[in-house]
């Protein structure tokens, strides 16, 4: 009787196999989300660089004290009373 192998029931085996599968799927999904996050962060960094480069072109064209209304495109000059001036 000492050499007899002991097994869990089929229901117990199915339960732990299902739990293990769900755990693996969740880890894989988390990894996919992290890859997506890293891709988005890189995209944001590229957008920031592109924005800064374009901003320099606009400063060269319209002056460093210019203010561009993002809604209308109107260009005005920054004034001391302007609450947005820093």
Buried (B, 14 or more C-beta within 10 A) or exposed (E): EEEEEEEEEEEEEEEEEEEEEEEEEEEEEEEEEEEEEEEEEEEEEEEEEEEEEEEEEEEEEBEEEEBEEEEEEEEEEBEEEEEEEE
